[in-house]
Amino acid sequence: MEWETVIGLEIHVQLKTQSKIFSGAAVDFGQEPNTNACAVDLALPGTLPVLNKAVIEMAVQFGLALNAEIGYRSVFERKNYFYPDLPKGYQTTQLDEPIVGQAKVKIELEDGSEKTIRLHHAHLEEDAGKSLHEDFAGKSGIDLNRAGTALIEIVSEPDMRSAEEAVAFLKKIHSIVTYLGISDGEMSQGSMRCDANVSVRPLGQEEYGTRAEIKNINSFRFVERAIGVEVERQIDLITDGGTVVQETRLYDSDKNETRPMRSKEVANDYRYFPCPDLLPVELEESYVQSLKESLPELPDAKKKRFCSDYGLSSYDAGLLTQERPVADYFEEVATECKDAKLAANWINGELSAQLNKEDLEISNSPLVAKTLGQLITRVVDGTISGKQAKQLFETLWTEGGEVNQTIEAEGLKQVSDSGAIEELVNQVIAENPQQVENFRSAPEEKQKKMFGFFVGQVMKLSQGQANPAEVNKILKVKL
């Protein structure tokens, strides 16, 4: 039997505010447990929430960036459940009247094909605290630093049919929120987390299968792996005569498996009702319009501009515009060297490989954009060859320095003087009479293979500093 996978995502994005959604407590990451929790976060008697205006602004910007419906009236509700890291016994969230409504999000897959994923809505809510299970000798600790941190939860329709599509959608959302500057998107720090609702059904069946929700996946790679193993688990279960149970599951990256956490609740289990401490949020048209006018250039628009203004391929432009810091870095390099294609090749190639190798973000690159632009300029004007440029790149990456000074100090300057190269060519021809005779008597097809020998000898004689193009040109005449 052939199976179809059905996936919907719930993406929790921590908003980049200075304080929490309903209190003035700080939201700095990595602080000592319970040092960023105030009386409101701890739900002490008599405390009342006060809505953070910046949270509304960021949510509306997100909706506008997706050309989504904007909830000009949104309502906060209480979602009631009991858990150790939820001091109030309820979470303040939005249900029936969220701040962002429906939208359509276009994603691009690795083969170049595109697909549209429908957004059901996005709503504002507060985060819960965190249970800590290490270093407590069989007990658990509670850290409430995260309690009350502002989140926007982005809920898709079940439109994805593969793990690849789910990752592409997640990356698209990540790109948009980081371009807007409303979140740092640091998945390793919990600033962006994903719940994946996964089910399978026989190919051609319209009715959805029973879904399992995989909670709190915190990397693109783990999303792909978690969906893969959950799909395999469900198909094996059904094939063996079993039944998929609607439940919440945890992904264990060490064992590469999902396992049950609890049975899946439905909305009625949470006894939602409007929060009596918070008034509905009502937006004016002028306010929304002013936010729309302040939006930055977004990934799709930037990609289109990179193709038209810089003559880049859709693939190169897509890689460069996925993250705003990379796009900004590229524009600075291209401006410096005046060769956008070479700038794209170096950033997507040599620089990207080195950053990945050392697990660095481009903002922490030892090679700043201006320096890389100057390096490429020296390639364009023939001062150094492509091979020498890679050697120069390594030196600048590890030791720093200025491009021209390093070229001089390392003796990397390319010899382009035709007279000097002609002398080297003459010497190679004089020292290899038999190879010259064999070359001249060989058929044209064979000559192409033999030509490389002479080029290699000239480059060896010049210690790699002769301009390869000039070497080829003079050798062809002499031979």
N, C-alpha and C positions, 0 to 999 in steps of 0.2 A: 504494500500500500504506500502511495505517495502522500506526504504530509505537508501542510502549510503552517508556518509559524506566524503567530499574531503577537505583536508587541506594542505596548503603550508605555510611555515614560512619565514619571513624576520627578521633576528636577527641582531641588531645593538650592536656591542661590542666596548666600549671605550678602546683604547689602552693605556697601562700604560707607557706613555712617560713623560719626565720631562717638555717638552714644546709642543706647538701645532703643527699641521701638516705643516703649512706654515708660522709660525711666532715663535718668541722666547718667547712669553708670557707664563706664568706659567699655570698649569692646576689643582692646588690644589682645592679640593672640599670644599664647605662651606664658601668661602670667601665673603666679602661684595659685593653686586651687582656692576658689571662693574669695579672691581679693577684688574681683570685678563684679560683685553681686551686692546690690543695695537693698534697702527695706522693701521696695516695690518688687524686686526680683525674688526676694525670699518670701513674699506674700505675708508679711507681718500684718497683724490686725490694724485696720484704719487706713491702710495705704490705698491710693487710687492711681490708675494709669493716666498718663498724659501723652497724647500721640505726637510722635516726632514728625515734623512737617517734611523733613528731607526724605523720609521713607515714601511719602505720597509722590513727591517729585520724581524720585527714581523709578517707581512703579509705572507712572504715566509715561516717562521717557521710554521705558522698555516697550510698553504697548504701542507707542507711536513709531518706534523703530521697526516693529513688525507690521505696521499699518493695521493694527488690531482695533476691535471695538473698544472704546474707552468707557468704563463705568462712571458716568458723571455722578452717580449716587452709589456709594458702596457702604456695606454694613459689616461691622465686626461681630463675630459670634463666639460663644464659648463651646469648645469641644471637650466634653467631660470624660476623663479617664484617670486612673490612679496608677502612678509609677513613681519610683523613688526620686527620679530627677525632675519631677514636675511638682514644685512646692504648692502651687495653688489648687492642684487637683483638677485643673482644666487648662487648656491651651486657648489663647485668644487668637482667632483665625477668621477667615471669611468663607462663606459657603454659598448661599443663594444669590448674593449680590456682590460679586468680586470686582476689583478695580480694573481688571483687564479681561475683555471678552474674547470672542473667537477671532482666529487669524489663520493665515496659510503661510507655511514656511517652506521655502524651496531648498532642497539639499542636493549636493552633487556627489556621486559615487566615484570610486576609483577608476571605473571604466569610462568615465566622462558622462554617463547618463545622469539625468536629473529626475527628481521625484518631489512631489508636494506633500508635506505632512500637515494635517490640520491641528491647530491648537484649540483645545476645548476652552481653556481660560487660564489666567494666572491670578493668584490671590496673595494678599499679604498675611503674614502670621508671625508669631514669636517662636523662637527656637526653645527647645527644652535644655536642661543641663546634660551632664554626661556622667555615666556610671563608669567607675574605674575598677578593674578587676585584678590588676597586677599589684604586687607588694602588700597585699592585705591578708595573707595567710588564710585563704579560704573565705574571706569576707569581701565586701565591695565598698568602695568609697564613692562619695558623690561630689562632683565639682560643678558648682552652679555659675561659673564664670560665663558660660554660653547662654544661660537661661535669660530669655528676654531679648536676645539678639534678633535684629530685623531680618526676616526672610521673605523672598518672593518665591512661591511654589508655582512652577510652570507645568501644566498638565496637558499632555497631548491626547489626541484620539488614538485608538489602536490601529494606526495606519502603517506601521513598519512590519516588514515581512522577513527581516533577517537581522542578525547582529550587526552586520556592516551598516545597514540603514540606521539602526539605533545609535551607533557610534557617530555616524555622520550628522545626525540630528543634534546629538549632545554637543558635538564640536561646534555646530552652527550657533547654538544658544550660547555656548561659552564665548565664542568670538564676539557676538553681539553685546553681551553684558560687559565684557572687558573693553570693547571699543567705546561704549557709553561711559565707562569709568564708574559704573554703579556697583561693581564687584571686582575683587582681584582674581576671582576664579581659581584660587589655589585649592585644588582638590585634595592635596596631601594634608592640608590644614583644616579640611572640612568646610571651606568656603563655598564649595559646590559639591552636592551629593545627589545621587540618583537612585530612585526606586524603579525597578523594571517589572511591569506586569506582563507575564509570559504565558501563552497558551498555545496548544497545537490543535489542528483539526484536519480531517481527511481532505485532500485537495479537491476543490469543487464544492465543498459543503459551505453553506452560507452562515449557519449558526456557529457562534463562537464556542470554543471548548472552555472548560473550567480553567481559570487562571490562578497562577501562584504569583505572589508579589515578592520580589527579591529586594531586600532593604539595604539602604545606605552603602551603595557601591561608590568607591571614591577614586576611580581612575578610568580612563578610556579603555585601557587594556583589560581591566577587570570586568567592565561592562560587557565587552565582547566575549570573554571567557565564561562569565557567569550565565549569560543567555545561552551560550553553546551547550554547557553541561546540563542546564535546566531543560532545554528542548530535548536533549538526548534522554534525560531521566523520564520525562513525561511520555515520550514515544515508547520507550522500553516498558514502562508501567502499563500503558494501554494495550500494547501488543501482547503482554503476558496475561491479559485478562483483568488487570486492576483498574482502578478509577482514580483520576486526579482529584485531590481534595483542595478546596479553596483555602489557602493558608498563607501566612507570611513566612518567608524563608530567609536564611542568612547565607551569604556566599563566603566560604572559607578558601582564601586564595592559596594557602599552604597545601591544602589537600585537593584543591580545584574541584570542589563539590558544593552543592547547596544542601542545607539541612533545615528542618522545621524549627520555627521560633514559637509561633502561636497560631491559633485558628484566625482566619481573616474576619475582621469585624465589618459590619455595614454601617451606614450613616446613622440609623436609628439607635445603634448600640452606644453612640456617643452623646445622645440627648442634646443635640445642638439647640441653642436659643440665642437671640440677640443679646450682646453684652450690655447690661444695664448701666455700666460705668462709662460707656463710650458712645457719643452721638454718631449718627450716620455722617459719612464724609461726602460733602456735596461740592463739586467742582464747577467753576465758571468757565465759559467758552474762552474768554480772553486769557485765562491762566493756562489752559491746555494749548492754545495757539502760541503763547510765548515760549512754552517748552518745546513745541514742535520746531519753532524757528531757531532754537539753540542747539538742536541735535548736530553732532559731528558727522563727518562723512563716514558712512557705514561700510562694512566689508564688501557687499555686492557692488556698490557704487564705486568704491576704490578699485576693485578688481577690473571693472569695466574701463575706468580711467587709465589704469596701468597698461591695459591692452591697447587703447587708442592713442594715448600720449607717448608711451614708451615703446610701442611696437612689440610688446611681450606676448608670448603664447598664453592661451587661457590657462594652461597647466602651471606655467611659471608664475603668472599673476595670482593664481589661486593659492599657491604655496606662500607667496610673499604677503598676501593680505589676510591670511587666517588669523594672525596676531598683530595687533596694532604696533607694538614696539618693533617688530620685524619690518613692517611696511614703512615706518618712519626711518629706520636704519637704512633700508634700501634707497629711499628717496635722497637721503644725505649722500650716500655713496655714489649714486647715479649723477647727482649734481656736481660732485667733486671730479669724477673721472670722465663725464660726458659720453659714457658708453653704457646704456641701460642694460643691454643684453649681457655684456661681460659682468656687470654688477650683479645681475640676477644669477648668473652661473656661479660666481664666487660665493654668494650668500647661500644659495640652495645647495651648493656642493661642499667646497672646502670648509667654509665657516660653520655650516650646519653640522657637518661630520665632527668637527672639533668640539663644538658646543655639546653635542650628544655624548661624545666620548667622556667629557669631563662633567656632564650633568649640570650645565650652566644655562641660565637664561641669557638672551641676547643683550639684555640691559647690563649684565655682569661680564660681558665679553672683554678680555684683555686688549682686544684690537678694536678701537673705536672706529666709527663709520668714516671719519675724515682720513684716518690712516689707511684703511682698506681702499678708499677712493684714490689716494695718492699712489698706492702700490699698483692698482690697475692702470692708472695713468702712465706709469713707467713701462707697463707692458704694451699699451697702445702706441706710445711714441718710440718703441723699439729699444729703450734703454736696457731692458732685461727681457729674457725669453720666458715662455710659460713655465719651463722647468725651473729656471732661476727664481721665478716669482713664488713658486711653492716653497723653495728653500728659504726665501726672504720671509714668507708668511710664517713659517715655523720659528724663525729667529725672532721676529717681532712679537709673536704670540708668547714665547717663553721668556724673552729677555726685554721686551719693550724697545723703545728707541724711535728715532725719526727715519723715515723711508730713505731719503737720499744719502744721509750719513751712513746708514747701515749698508746700503749698496756699495759705497766706497770702502767701508771698513772690511766687508766680507769679500771684496774683489768680485762682485757679481755683475759688474757692468758688461753689457753685451757688446761684442766687437761687430760693428756694422760697416766699418770702412772697407769698401770693395777692394782697394789695393792690398790691404793687409790680408784679407780673406783669399784673394787671388794667389798670394805668395804661399799660403798654406795649402791651397788646392794643387798648385804646381809641385810642391814638395811631396804630397801624397801620391800624385801621378808618377813622379820620378822614382819613388821608392817602391812602387808596386807595378812594374812593367807587365808582368804576366797577367795580373788581374785586369789591367787596362786592355791588353790584347784580347783576353777572353770576353770582356764586355763588348768590345767593338765587333767581334765576330759572332756574337750571340744574336738570336732573333729578338725582336722588340719586346715580346712578352717576358722573356727571360731577363732582358736588360733591366726591367722594372724591379725585379727581385735583387739583382746584383748591385743596383745603384746604391742601396742602403749601406753596403760595405764601405764605399768611398765617403759617404756622408759621415758615417761613424768614425772613420779615420781622421777626417778633418776636425770633427768635434772633439775627438780625443786630443789631437795636437793643440787645439785652442783651449784645452781644459774646460770645455763646455761653454765657452764664452762667445763663440762665433754665432752670428745671427743665422739661424737655420734656413730662413727663406733666401738669404743672400748666398749661403753655401750651396743650396740646391740650384739656384740660378746660374752661378759661375761654373759649377761642376757639369751641368748639362751642356754648356758651351764648350768647355775644355775636353770633355769626353767624346 
